[in-house]
Each structure stands twice: as structure tokens, then as C-alpha cells.
Amino acid sequence: MKSSIPKKDSSLNRFLTDNLNELKSKGLYNQINSLQSPNGPIITINNKNLINLSSNNYLGLATNENLKLAEINAINKYGVGAGAVRTINGTLDIHDLLETTIAKFKGTEAAIAFQSGFNCNMGAISAVMDKNDAILSDELNHASIIDGCRLSGAKIIRYKHSDMNDLRNQAKIAKDSGKYVKLMVITDGVFSMDGDIAKLPEIVEIANEFDLITYVDDAHGSGVMGNGAGTCKHFGLSDKIDFQIGTLSKAIGVVGGYVAGSKDLIDWLKVRGRPFLFSTSLTPGSAAACVESINILMESSYLVNKVWENGNYLKKGLKSLGFNIGKSETPITPCIIGDESKTQLFSKRLLEEGVYAKSIVFPTVPKGTGRVRNMPTSAHTKEMLDQALSIYEKVGKELNII
């Protein structure tokens, strides 16, 4: 039911109306869909069952029975909330156990849990870097990295995506200038829009040459790369990366984020990480579910192997149909369409035919590179993926994409 309250003519309302209409006209307006079901391989939207290819629930753990039981038991023991920030009396022993488990999982001395992966980047970068420093940041880094860099006040020097020659040149210029107290290099471990992997061995080599602090946001690598332990483990560099950032809301299947590193680094973040200091702790149920999830990954490689098997199967099928899937090296598989309006239409038609694959357009990706990003999970069956490929073929030919 539409509101009968008339809009007043104000600068705010004019700004909102004009800009929302402009986004809609350019195919850049994002329609949010509400699920009537768990976020599994099949989801229900508007009472229609759809094959779900847009979830970050890579390993299907968001609906795992053991995780649900762990959360229920923790709620019964601790209640639904921690009741305070970590530094007052909001640290429960389940939070301590979570951080110990994360450190073991990532192969580091210690870890600190935040309320989200976004909070990690907002808090960790600014706790160490300031206006006297400079940050070398990959041009395709996640928005939370960009915002964290801005918040720190440090000089931001963008280098071309995964271009090691440019990184080395920029690092040399910054180092030789003598203007900065500290230099940091920041990269995603796995780039979420294209599915490619950072060149960590070369980044570490350059970091050693120019005394750069190394910072890897492995939100899309943890649970997928390195037998689940992440991109740093994949390259055997867990002891060479100063900051390992991860999320607990993607492959882990719950919510939250973490920084893993040296004991001194974690001690510093516990006294200077502002989201840690000024936001209430993770709920005890979430912390317990995360512990259970990580233990599952440390005990068995089955789910990790399965997500790679499904990712390779879908990637091969889409490529053979003639779709442009870019240069993905992980289960993340984009179908790059280009034009934003056509991308939105492609996604809409997929949904009408039974596949939920969300369109990704500017500002999430550069203009003219609109795509539908496919995220196969461990929970998909071959039958589901075959049905999705059949629908992709139908809609792709209908819209002259293939």
C-alpha cells in the first residue's frame, strides 16, 4: 500500500528522486529480492523455486545441521547477545575459542574476530597506517579496502590490477621519495568480480625488497583456496603475510570477520581497532557456529573439493556455450555481458526461466563491464547445474549474447 503522505519539496527529496530515476534509466538500479527459504542451492522468491547461483555460501555450511545445533546450544548457555563491547565485559570464552581456532586454521600466532569483514578493513588499516604513511592498493580491491585506506589518512597509491611491474615501480618511487614512515601493500587474495587470484609470491618478493607491510583480504579465498585455509596457505606464505583478513560470512557460512597475524599485531588491534573497541561483540551463537564450521574444514577436504568440482563443471559448460567468462581461476565464474541494461535484462530473463543469477553493474564493476556472476557451491548437484546451463543457453541465444 502506497503512503498517502505527500512528499515535501526539499533539496534532499529532489536529490533522491532525480538520482534514483537516473539509475533506473541507465540500468544501474539494484532491485533487492527477499528469500522465503534458506540460502541454499535452491531458493524460493515470490513463491517460485530457483536454482541459486548468487550465494556466497560456497560450502553450503549456512544450513549445516551441526552448525545450527552449535548455535542453539550456545544461545541456551550464553543468551542471544554478548551484552557489551569486547573490552568491557563482552568477551565470552566462546570468543576466545573462536580466535584460537581461527589462528590454528590460518597458521598464525593469533587472531581477532570482528563483527564483519568490512569492519576488519575499516579497523585494521587505520590502526596501523596514518597520514605519514602510504598504501599501495590494487586498483580492483574491494570497496571495504578502499574505505579503510581512506579512513587511515594515508597516501593511497593505486597500482594496475595484478601488474607486478607497476607495483614494483610505484613501491620504488614511494620508498625513494623518503616522504613516508611506513609503506603497505594491500590486495584481495581472490578478486570477487573476476575470480582471479593475487600474485602473492611476487608481491611478497617486492615487499621484502622495499620493506612493505603485507596485507591480504582473503574473503573469497578462505574456505576455497589452500584446502580451505586460504590463498596465503595455497602459496605456502602464511608466515610471510603480516595481515590475513577473512570473513566468517561466506565459506564459513555464518557472520563476522577476522584478522590473523602475529601476537603483537593482534594485541595492538585489540587496543586500537575501533570497530572492536566500540561495537558489541559477535553474538555467542554466531561465534559457536563459526568454531564448528572451521573445525569441519580442518577435519575434511570434502566440501572444498566439491566446490571446485562444481565450479570447474559450470565454467566448462558456460565456456563451451560461447559465454565470455573472463579469466577466472576459482569457482567464481562471471558471464561478462558489457552493456548494463542488457546485463539487467539477461539476469531478469534467467530468473523468469528458473535461475537466480544476480546482475553486477557499475559502481561494483567498471562501466561497460556488466556481468552476471555465478557462484556454484558444494551443495549443487550436477542435475541442477545442467538445468542451469540449459537455461543459460536458451536466454543467451534469445538475447544474441551467444
Phi, psi and chi 1 to 4 in degrees:
 res  aa     phi    psi   chi1   chi2   chi3   chi4
   1 MET       -  127.5 -178.3  176.8  177.6      -
   2 LYS   -73.9  145.1  -69.7 -175.1  178.1  179.8
   3 SER   -70.5  141.4  172.2      -      -      -
   4 SER   -93.0   -0.1   59.5      -      -      -
   5 ILE   -76.6  119.6  -59.0  174.1      -      -
   6 PRO   -69.1  143.7   25.8  -33.6      -      -
   7 LYS   -75.9  135.0  -71.5 -176.2  179.1  179.7
   8 LYS   -81.8  150.1   63.6  179.5 -178.5  179.5
   9 ASP   -81.9   99.6 -174.8   22.5      -      -
  10 SER  -134.6  165.4   68.6      -      -      -
  11 SER   -62.3  -36.7   58.5      -      -      -
  12 LEU   -64.8  -48.6  173.6   59.8      -      -
  13 ASN   -64.6  -37.4  -77.6  -30.8      -      -
  14 ARG   -64.6  -42.4  -71.6 -166.8  -64.5  -86.2
  15 PHE   -59.9  -48.4  166.1   81.8      -      -
  16 LEU   -65.6  -47.3  -65.9  173.3      -      -
  17 THR   -62.0  -48.8  -60.7      -      -      -
  18 ASP   -62.6  -44.7  -68.5  -13.1      -      -
  19 ASN   -76.3  -34.8  -77.0  -79.2      -      -
  20 LEU   -65.1  -41.9  -75.5  169.9      -      -
  21 ASN   -64.2  -37.2  -72.8  -22.1      -      -
  22 GLU   -65.7  -43.0 -178.5 -179.2    3.3      -
  23 LEU   -60.2  -43.9  -70.9  177.5      -      -
  24 LYS   -63.9  -39.5  -69.3  173.1 -177.6  176.2
  25 SER   -68.9  -25.3   69.5      -      -      -
  26 LYS   -99.5    4.9  -67.1 -179.1  177.3  178.8
  27 GLY    72.8   24.4      -      -      -      -
  28 LEU  -108.9    4.1  -59.2  177.1      -      -
  29 TYR   -87.4  128.9  180.0   78.9      -      -
  30 ASN   -96.1  117.7 -177.9   34.7      -      -
  31 GLN   -87.8  124.1 -176.2   70.9   42.6      -
  32 ILE   -91.7  127.5  -63.6  175.7      -      -
  33 ASN  -103.0  136.8  -55.6  109.8      -      -
  34 SER   -98.5  132.5  -62.4      -      -      -
  35 LEU   -87.6  144.4  -83.1   62.9      -      -
  36 GLN  -106.3   19.2  -58.9  159.1  -59.8      -
  37 SER  -150.9  170.0   66.0      -      -      -
  38 PRO   -61.6  158.6  -21.4   32.9      -      -
  39 ASN   -87.0   72.6 -159.1  -27.0      -      -
  40 GLY  -108.3 -162.2      -      -      -      -
  41 PRO   -67.5  -25.7   24.6  -34.5      -      -
  42 ILE  -120.0  128.2  -57.5  -68.1      -      -
  43 ILE  -122.4  160.6   54.9  175.4      -      -
  44 THR  -116.2  123.2  -55.2      -      -      -
  45 ILE  -131.5  127.3  -64.0  175.6      -      -
  46 ASN    52.5   42.5  -65.5  -32.0      -      -
  47 ASN    64.6   18.6  -60.6  -48.2      -      -
  48 LYS  -116.5  130.7 -178.9  176.8 -178.3  178.5
  49 ASN   -82.0  133.2  -69.9  -24.8      -      -
  50 LEU  -133.4  144.0  -55.5  163.6      -      -
  51 ILE   -72.3  124.0  -61.4  169.3      -      -
  52 ASN   -96.0  112.7  179.3   19.2      -      -
  53 LEU  -118.9   25.4  -70.5  175.4      -      -
  54 SER  -124.9   11.1  -77.5      -      -      -
  55 SER   -90.6  147.6  173.5      -      -      -
  56 ASN   -89.7    5.4  -70.5  -33.1      -      -
  57 ASN   -78.2   62.9 -177.7   22.4      -      -
  58 TYR   -52.4  -39.4  -70.0  127.0      -      -
  59 LEU  -105.7    7.1  -55.1  179.4      -      -
  60 GLY    70.4   15.6      -      -      -      -
  61 LEU   -79.2  -13.3  -71.7  168.5      -      -
  62 ALA   -62.2  -22.9      -      -      -      -
  63 THR  -116.0   14.1   55.6      -      -      -
  64 ASN   -65.3  134.2 -179.3  -84.1      -      -
  65 GLU   -64.4  -36.8  -66.9  -60.5  -36.2      -
  66 ASN   -66.0  -37.6  -70.9  -24.0      -      -
  67 LEU   -67.0  -41.9  -91.6   67.5      -      -
  68 LYS   -61.3  -42.3  -71.4 -166.1  -79.8 -174.9
  69 LEU   -65.7  -40.9 -177.5   60.3      -      -
  70 ALA   -61.6  -40.7      -      -      -      -
  71 GLU   -67.7  -43.5  178.6  143.0   -4.3      -
  72 ILE   -61.0  -45.0  -69.9  167.4      -      -
  73 ASN   -62.7  -39.0  -71.6  -20.4      -      -
  74 ALA   -68.3  -38.4      -      -      -      -
  75 ILE   -62.2  -42.5  -71.4  170.8      -      -
  76 ASN   -63.6  -33.2  -72.1  -27.5      -      -
  77 LYS   -82.9  -44.5  179.6  177.0  179.7  178.8
  78 TYR  -108.8  -16.7  -59.5  100.4      -      -
  79 GLY    96.6 -177.9      -      -      -      -
  80 VAL   -87.3  -17.1  -63.7      -      -      -
  81 GLY  -136.5  158.6      -      -      -      -
  82 ALA   -79.6  -24.4      -      -      -      -
  83 GLY    88.7   -6.6      -      -      -      -
  84 ALA  -168.3  171.4      -      -      -      -
  85 VAL   -72.2  161.5  -61.3      -      -      -
  86 ARG   -61.2  -33.9  -70.1  -76.4  -57.6  -88.4
  87 THR   -83.7   -6.6   52.3      -      -      -
  88 ILE  -100.0  -83.8  -62.9  178.2      -      -
  89 ASN  -146.5   34.7   67.5  -12.1      -      -
  90 GLY   -97.9    8.1      -      -      -      -
  91 THR   -93.5  109.7  -65.3      -      -      -
  92 LEU   -95.6  162.2  -50.4  175.9      -      -
  93 ASP   -64.9  -20.7   55.2    7.6      -      -
  94 ILE   -68.8  -29.8 -169.1   63.4      -      -
  95 HIS   -69.2  -41.2  -65.7  118.1      -      -
  96 ASP   -60.3  -43.4  -65.6  -28.7      -      -
  97 LEU   -64.0  -40.3  177.0   59.9      -      -
  98 LEU   -60.1  -46.2  171.9   60.0      -      -
  99 GLU   -68.5  -36.7  -70.1  170.2  -18.1      -
 100 THR   -64.3  -39.9  -59.1      -      -      -
 101 THR   -67.5  -41.6  -55.6      -      -      -
 102 ILE   -60.8  -46.3  -68.4  169.7      -      -
 103 ALA   -60.1  -40.9      -      -      -      -
 104 LYS   -64.6  -42.8 -178.5  179.0  178.6 -177.8
 105 PHE   -62.2  -42.4 -179.6   52.5      -      -
 106 LYS   -89.6   -9.3  -58.3  -62.5  -71.0 -172.9
 107 GLY    73.5   39.1      -      -      -      -
 108 THR  -123.8  170.2   59.6      -      -      -
 109 GLU   -68.6  -35.5  -70.6 -178.4  -12.5      -
 110 ALA  -156.5  173.5      -      -      -      -
 111 ALA  -154.4  157.9      -      -      -      -
 112 ILE  -131.9  135.0  178.1  174.8      -      -
 113 ALA   -98.8  134.6      -      -      -      -
 114 PHE  -113.0  175.6  -75.6   81.0      -      -
 115 GLN   -77.4  -19.6  -61.1   81.9   -1.2      -
 116 SER  -161.7  163.0   73.1      -      -      -
 117 GLY   -64.0  -36.0      -      -      -      -
 118 PHE   -60.1  -44.1 -155.1  112.7      -      -
 119 ASN   -61.4  -34.0  -84.4   -8.3      -      -
 120 CYS   -57.0  -50.1  -71.7      -      -      -
 121 ASN   -69.8  -33.6  -73.4  -31.1      -      -
 122 MET   -68.2  -35.0  -62.1  -60.7  -75.6      -
 123 GLY   -91.7  -39.5      -      -      -      -
 124 ALA   -74.0  -42.8      -      -      -      -
 125 ILE   -63.8  -49.1  -60.9  170.4      -      -
 126 SER   -72.0  -16.1   59.5      -      -      -
 127 ALA   -74.6  -19.3      -      -      -      -
 128 VAL  -118.0  -35.3  172.7      -      -      -
 129 MET  -103.8  145.3  -53.5  -60.0  -76.0      -
 130 ASP  -144.2 -167.0   60.2   31.2      -      -
 131 LYS   -64.2  -15.2   63.6 -177.8  179.9  179.7
 132 ASN   -89.5    1.2  -60.4  -53.8      -      -
 133 ASP  -117.6  174.9  -54.1  -40.0      -      -
 134 ALA  -137.4  147.0      -      -      -      -
 135 ILE  -122.3  124.3  -60.4  170.0      -      -
 136 LEU   -91.5  115.1  -62.7  143.6      -      -
 137 SER  -125.0  128.5  178.4      -      -      -
 138 ASP   -57.2  137.0 -171.4  -70.3      -      -
 139 GLU   -65.0  -15.8   64.2 -180.0   -8.6      -
 140 LEU  -106.4   18.1  -65.8 -172.1      -      -
 141 ASN   -61.8  154.3  -84.1  -20.1      -      -
 142 HIS   -61.9  153.5 -171.6  -95.3      -      -
 143 ALA   -56.0  -35.4      -      -      -      -
 144 SER   -67.3  -31.9   60.6      -      -      -
 145 ILE   -67.6  -45.6  -64.8  175.6      -      -
 146 ILE   -58.9  -46.3  -64.7  168.5      -      -
 147 ASP   -66.7  -38.9  -73.2   -3.6      -      -
 148 GLY   -63.3  -39.5      -      -      -      -
 149 CYS   -64.1  -44.7  -69.3      -      -      -
 150 ARG   -60.8  -42.3  -71.3  171.6  176.5  165.4
 151 LEU   -63.8  -30.7 -175.0   64.1      -      -
 152 SER   -68.9  -25.6   73.7      -      -      -
 153 GLY    83.4   -1.8      -      -      -      -
 154 ALA   -71.6  158.1      -      -      -      -
 155 LYS   -68.7  126.7  170.3   70.5  173.9  177.6
 156 ILE  -100.3  122.0  -58.3  169.1      -      -
 157 ILE  -117.0  108.1  -56.5  169.3      -      -
 158 ARG   -83.4  135.5  -62.3 -153.2  -43.5  170.1
 159 TYR  -113.1  153.6   64.4   89.6      -      -
 160 LYS   -59.4  145.6  -64.2  174.5 -175.7  176.5
 161 HIS   -54.6  118.1  175.9   52.4      -      -
 162 SER    51.9   27.1  -73.7      -      -      -
 163 ASP   -96.0  101.2 -174.2  -32.4      -      -
 164 MET   -71.7  -28.1  -63.5  -62.0   99.0      -
 165 ASN   -65.6  -43.4  -70.6  -31.3      -      -
 166 ASP   -66.5  -40.8 -168.7   39.4      -      -
 167 LEU   -60.4  -45.7  173.1   58.9      -      -
 168 ARG   -62.4  -43.3  177.4  173.4  -89.6  104.0
 169 ASN   -63.2  -44.0  -70.0  -21.9      -      -
 170 GLN   -66.6  -38.7  -61.8  -81.3   14.2      -
 171 ALA   -65.3  -40.8      -      -      -      -
 172 LYS   -64.1  -44.1 -173.5  177.0 -171.0  -48.2
 173 ILE   -61.5  -45.9  -68.3  169.0      -      -
 174 ALA   -64.1  -43.0      -      -      -      -
 175 LYS   -66.5  -46.2 -172.9   73.3  172.9  178.4
 176 ASP   -68.3  -23.3  -69.6  -11.4      -      -
 177 SER   -66.5  -27.6   72.8      -      -      -
 178 GLY    69.9   12.2      -      -      -      -
 179 LYS   -87.3  -14.2  -66.6 -168.4  -63.1 -175.4
 180 TYR  -119.9  139.7  -52.2  110.2      -      -
 181 VAL   -74.0  -46.2  175.8      -      -      -
 182 LYS  -129.9  148.3  -61.5 -172.2  -64.5  -64.3
 183 LEU  -123.9  137.8  -65.6  172.8      -      -
 184 MET  -128.8  143.5  174.9 -177.6  -80.8      -
 185 VAL  -113.7  129.4   56.2      -      -      -
 186 ILE  -122.2  134.6  -62.9 -174.6      -      -
 187 THR  -148.1  151.1 -177.8      -      -      -
 188 ASP   -67.5  149.4  -81.9  -39.1      -      -
 189 GLY   -77.1  -50.3      -      -      -      -
 190 VAL  -120.6  128.3  172.1      -      -      -
 191 PHE   -83.5  120.8  -68.6   87.4      -      -
 192 SER   -70.6  -23.1   62.1      -      -      -
 193 MET   -89.8  -24.0  -67.9  -59.9  123.7      -
 194 ASP  -118.4  -16.0  -66.5  -75.7      -      -
 195 GLY    76.6   14.2      -      -      -      -
 196 ASP   -90.7  164.0   55.3  -39.1      -      -
 197 ILE  -110.6  137.6  -57.2  168.2      -      -
 198 ALA   -63.1  149.7      -      -      -      -
 199 LYS   -87.5   69.6  -62.0  174.4 -179.5  176.3
 200 LEU   -62.0  -39.4  -68.1 -169.5      -      -
 201 PRO   -58.0  -41.9  -27.1   37.0      -      -
 202 GLU   -71.8  -35.7  -66.8  170.3   69.8      -
 203 ILE   -63.3  -43.0  -70.7  172.8      -      -
 204 VAL   -63.4  -39.7  166.6      -      -      -
 205 GLU   -61.9  -44.9 -179.4 -177.2  -41.5      -
 206 ILE   -66.6  -38.9  -66.2  167.2      -      -
 207 ALA   -62.0  -40.9      -      -      -      -
 208 ASN   -64.9  -37.5  -71.3  -23.3      -      -
 209 GLU   -67.3  -36.9 -176.5  178.0  -10.8      -
 210 PHE  -116.0   14.3  -63.5  101.8      -      -
 211 ASP    56.8   53.0 -170.5   24.9      -      -
 212 LEU   -95.6  138.1  -49.6  179.6      -      -
 213 ILE   -72.2  133.6  -61.5  166.2      -      -
 214 THR  -103.2  134.7   49.9      -      -      -
 215 TYR  -140.4  117.0 -173.0  112.1      -      -
 216 VAL  -121.2  119.6  176.6      -      -      -
 217 ASP   -90.1  106.9 -177.1  -20.7      -      -
 218 ASP  -106.3   36.6 -147.5   22.7      -      -
 219 ALA   -54.7  -41.6      -      -      -      -
 220 HIS   -97.9    1.8  -70.4  -89.9      -      -
 221 GLY   -99.8  -35.3      -      -      -      -
 222 SER   -64.4  129.8  -67.4      -      -      -
 223 GLY    89.7   -9.3      -      -      -      -
 224 VAL  -123.7  -50.2  177.8      -      -      -
 225 MET   -89.3  162.6  -58.6  -68.9  -64.4      -
 226 GLY    56.5   42.5      -      -      -      -
 227 ASN    57.3   29.3 -158.4   30.2      -      -
 228 GLY   103.7  -24.6      -      -      -      -
 229 ALA   -79.4  -10.1      -      -      -      -
 230 GLY   115.8  178.2      -      -      -      -
 231 THR   -67.2  -37.3  -50.9      -      -      -
 232 CYS   -62.6  -43.1  -59.5      -      -      -
 233 LYS   -65.7  -38.1  177.4   67.7  176.1  -62.3
 234 HIS   -54.7  -39.6  169.4   75.2      -      -
 235 PHE   -94.8    2.4  -73.3  111.4      -      -
 236 GLY    68.2   34.8      -      -      -      -
 237 LEU  -120.2   22.1  -64.0  171.1      -      -
 238 SER   -58.0  -30.4  -64.1      -      -      -
 239 ASP   -92.9    3.2   60.4  -21.2      -      -
 240 LYS  -108.9   -8.1  -55.7  -65.0 -175.8 -175.8
 241 ILE  -104.9  124.1  -58.1  -61.7      -      -
 242 ASP   -69.5  -45.9  -62.6  -52.1      -      -
 243 PHE  -117.7  118.0  -70.9   73.2      -      -
 244 GLN  -108.0  113.5  -72.5 -168.2   56.7      -
 245 ILE  -101.6  139.1  -46.6  -58.6      -      -
 246 GLY  -146.2  166.5      -      -      -      -
 247 THR  -114.4  151.6  177.7      -      -      -
 248 LEU  -104.2    8.1  -60.3  165.5      -      -
 249 SER  -111.4    0.2   57.3      -      -      -
 250 LYS  -106.7 -100.9  -67.4 -178.1  172.1   62.9
 251 ALA   -61.1  -33.4      -      -      -      -
 252 ILE   -68.1  -28.7  -59.5  -56.5      -      -
 253 GLY    89.5    7.2      -      -      -      -
 254 VAL  -120.6 -114.9 -165.4      -      -      -
 255 VAL  -158.8  151.9   70.0      -      -      -
 256 GLY   120.2 -178.9      -      -      -      -
 257 GLY  -150.6  174.4      -      -      -      -
 258 TYR  -155.5  158.6   60.4   84.3      -      -
 259 VAL  -120.2  129.8 -177.7      -      -      -
 260 ALA  -116.8  137.8      -      -      -      -
 261 GLY  -180.0 -152.2      -      -      -      -
 262 SER   -72.0  159.4   69.7      -      -      -
 263 LYS   -61.0  -40.2 -175.6 -179.6 -177.0  -59.2
 264 ASP   -63.7  -41.4  -76.0  -12.3      -      -
 265 LEU   -61.2  -46.6  171.3   63.5      -      -
 266 ILE   -66.4  -39.0  -58.7  -49.3      -      -
 267 ASP   -59.4  -40.8  -77.1  -10.1      -      -
 268 TRP   -65.9  -43.3  179.1 -108.0      -      -
 269 LEU   -65.0  -28.5  -66.9  179.1      -      -
 270 LYS   -74.4  -14.2  -74.3 -176.1  175.2  179.2
 271 VAL  -112.8   -8.2  -64.2      -      -      -
 272 ARG  -131.4   -5.8  -76.4  -66.0 -176.7  -90.6
 273 GLY   -81.3  105.7      -      -      -      -
 274 ARG   -61.6  -40.3  -69.4  174.8   69.9   82.8
 275 PRO   -63.3  -31.7  -23.7   35.2      -      -
 276 PHE   -68.5  -39.7 -178.5   86.9      -      -
 277 LEU   -77.1  -31.7  -66.5  169.8      -      -
 278 PHE  -120.6   11.2  -61.3  110.3      -      -
 279 SER  -125.5  144.5  -67.6      -      -      -
 280 THR   -60.7  147.6  -62.0      -      -      -
 281 SER   -59.1  162.0  -43.8      -      -      -
 282 LEU   -52.1  145.2  -85.2  173.1      -      -
 283 THR   -63.1  146.5   66.5      -      -      -
 284 PRO   -60.4  -34.5   15.6  -27.7      -      -
 285 GLY   -63.5  -42.7      -      -      -      -
 286 SER   -63.8  -42.7  -64.9      -      -      -
 287 ALA   -61.5  -43.6      -      -      -      -
 288 ALA   -65.9  -40.5      -      -      -      -
 289 ALA   -64.5  -37.7      -      -      -      -
 290 CYS   -64.3  -42.1  -71.2      -      -      -
 291 VAL   -58.9  -45.6  170.3      -      -      -
 292 GLU   -62.3  -42.3  178.9   65.0   23.7      -
 293 SER   -62.4  -47.2  178.3      -      -      -
 294 ILE   -64.9  -38.5  -65.2  169.9      -      -
 295 ASN   -61.6  -38.9  -78.0  -26.2      -      -
 296 ILE   -59.4  -43.4  -71.6  171.8      -      -
 297 LEU   -68.8  -34.6  -68.7 -175.9      -      -
 298 MET   -75.3  -21.1  -71.7 -165.2  -68.9      -
 299 GLU   -90.8  -25.7  -70.1  166.5    4.6      -
 300 SER  -150.3  143.9  171.0      -      -      -
 301 SER   -97.7    6.0   61.7      -      -      -
 302 TYR   -57.8  -50.6  173.1   78.5      -      -
 303 LEU   -65.7  -38.5  -67.5  175.4      -      -
 304 VAL   -65.0  -45.2  177.1      -      -      -
 305 ASN   -61.0  -37.8  -67.3  -20.9      -      -
 306 LYS   -68.4  -40.0 -171.7   64.5  176.8  177.4
 307 VAL   -66.3  -35.1   75.3      -      -      -
 308 TRP   -69.2  -40.6  -81.7   94.1      -      -
 309 GLU   -60.4  -46.5  179.2 -174.5  -36.2      -
 310 ASN   -68.2  -38.3  -76.1  -15.9      -      -
 311 GLY   -63.4  -44.6      -      -      -      -
 312 ASN   -65.5  -36.8  -69.8  -25.3      -      -
 313 TYR   -65.3  -46.2 -173.9   81.3      -      -
 314 LEU   -67.7  -41.3 -176.7   66.4      -      -
 315 LYS   -60.2  -45.8 -171.6 -178.5  -89.9   94.1
 316 LYS   -62.3  -41.6 -179.3 -180.0  178.0 -178.7
 317 GLY   -65.7  -44.5      -      -      -      -
 318 LEU   -66.4  -40.2  -70.3  170.4      -      -
 319 LYS   -65.9  -40.1 -171.2  172.8 -177.4  179.2
 320 SER   -67.4  -25.5   67.3      -      -      -
 321 LEU   -76.4  -16.7  -72.0  173.3      -      -
 322 GLY   107.6    8.5      -      -      -      -
 323 PHE   -76.6  147.5  -75.0   98.9      -      -
 324 ASN   -84.2  106.1  175.6    7.7      -      -
 325 ILE  -103.7   15.7   62.7  169.0      -      -
 326 GLY    64.6 -144.1      -      -      -      -
 327 LYS  -120.8   38.3  -61.7  178.8 -179.6  178.8
 328 SER   -60.7  137.3  173.7      -      -      -
 329 GLU  -114.5    7.2  -57.7  169.9   83.9      -
 330 THR  -134.0  177.7   62.6      -      -      -
 331 PRO   -61.2  -21.4  -30.0   38.8      -      -
 332 ILE   -61.3  122.5  -62.1  171.6      -      -
 333 THR  -131.4  102.5  -54.2      -      -      -
 334 PRO   -81.0  146.6   30.1  -33.6      -      -
 335 CYS  -108.9  103.5  -78.5      -      -      -
 336 ILE   -84.3  118.9  -58.8  170.3      -      -
 337 ILE   -99.6  -42.3  -50.1  -59.4      -      -
 338 GLY   105.7  -87.0      -      -      -      -
 339 ASP   -60.7  131.8  177.3   77.0      -      -
 340 GLU   -65.4  -45.2  -76.8   77.2   12.6      -
 341 SER   -64.8  -39.5  -65.8      -      -      -
 342 LYS   -68.7  -34.6 -165.9  167.2 -170.5  177.8
 343 THR   -63.3  -44.0  -58.2      -      -      -
 344 GLN   -63.3  -41.1  -62.2  -85.5   27.0      -
 345 LEU   -65.7  -41.3  177.5   59.1      -      -
 346 PHE   -58.6  -47.4 -177.8   57.2      -      -
 347 SER   -61.8  -40.4  176.4      -      -      -
 348 LYS   -63.7  -41.7  179.1  174.1  179.6  -71.5
 349 ARG   -71.2  -35.4  -75.4  -70.1  -62.5  119.7
 350 LEU   -59.9  -44.2  -71.2  174.5      -      -
 351 LEU   -61.1  -43.6 -172.6  147.7      -      -
 352 GLU   -61.8  -29.8  -70.8  169.4   -9.0      -
 353 GLU   -90.4  -10.2  -65.4  -66.8  -29.4      -
 354 GLY   119.6   11.1      -      -      -      -
 355 VAL  -122.4  128.2  170.7      -      -      -
 356 TYR   -98.4  103.6 -171.2   82.9      -      -
 357 ALA  -136.0  105.0      -      -      -      -
 358 LYS   -71.6  139.0 -164.7   71.9  172.3  177.6
 359 SER   -74.7  143.5   57.2      -      -      -
 360 ILE  -122.7  117.3  -51.5  -70.1      -      -
 361 VAL  -132.5  178.6  -64.0      -      -      -
 362 PHE   -54.4  138.2  179.7   82.5      -      -
 363 PRO   -93.2    4.5   34.3  -36.6      -      -
 364 THR   -66.4  -36.9  -53.6      -      -      -
 365 VAL  -126.6  161.1  -65.5      -      -      -
 366 PRO   -60.2  151.5  -24.2   34.5      -      -
 367 LYS   -56.8  141.4  -75.1 -175.9  178.2  178.7
 368 GLY    83.3    3.9      -      -      -      -
 369 THR  -123.3   29.7   66.2      -      -      -
 370 GLY   -54.2  142.8      -      -      -      -
 371 ARG  -151.5  161.6   79.4  -84.6  -47.9  -91.4
 372 VAL  -101.1  124.3  165.3      -      -      -
 373 ARG  -100.8  123.6 -177.3 -179.4   58.1  167.7
 374 ASN  -101.4  131.7  -60.3  -77.1      -      -
 375 MET  -124.8   78.8  -45.4  -78.2  -90.1      -
 376 PRO   -64.1  147.8   24.0  -32.8      -      -
 377 THR  -122.1  173.9   72.6      -      -      -
 378 SER   -65.1  -21.0  -61.3      -      -      -
 379 ALA   -85.7  -11.2      -      -      -      -
 380 HIS   -73.3  143.5  -75.9   99.7      -      -
 381 THR   -96.7  163.6   64.8      -      -      -
 382 LYS   -61.9  -34.5  -72.8  -68.9 -168.5  -60.2
 383 GLU   -63.2  -41.3  -70.1   74.9   19.8      -
 384 MET   -62.6  -45.1  -67.1  174.2 -168.4      -
 385 LEU   -67.4  -38.3  -62.6  177.9      -      -
 386 ASP   -63.4  -41.3  -75.7  -22.5      -      -
 387 GLN   -64.6  -40.3 -174.3  179.6  -11.6      -
 388 ALA   -63.6  -42.5      -      -      -      -
 389 LEU   -63.4  -37.4  -72.3  167.5      -      -
 390 SER   -63.1  -40.7  177.2      -      -      -
 391 ILE   -69.4  -40.5  -67.8  170.5      -      -
 392 TYR   -58.3  -43.0  -97.6   85.4      -      -
 393 GLU   -62.1  -45.7 -179.0  177.8   17.3      -
 394 LYS   -60.9  -50.9  176.2 -178.6  178.2 -180.0
 395 VAL   -71.9  -37.7  176.8      -      -      -
 396 GLY   -61.2  -40.6      -      -      -      -
 397 LYS   -71.9  -38.4  -72.0  178.7  177.5  178.1
 398 GLU   -58.9  -38.9  173.9 -169.7  -48.9      -
 399 LEU   -97.8   10.8  -61.3 -179.5      -      -
 400 ASN    58.1   36.1  -65.1  -43.3      -      -
 401 ILE   -88.8  -32.3  -65.7  169.9      -      -
 402 ILE  -123.8      -   57.1  173.3      -      -
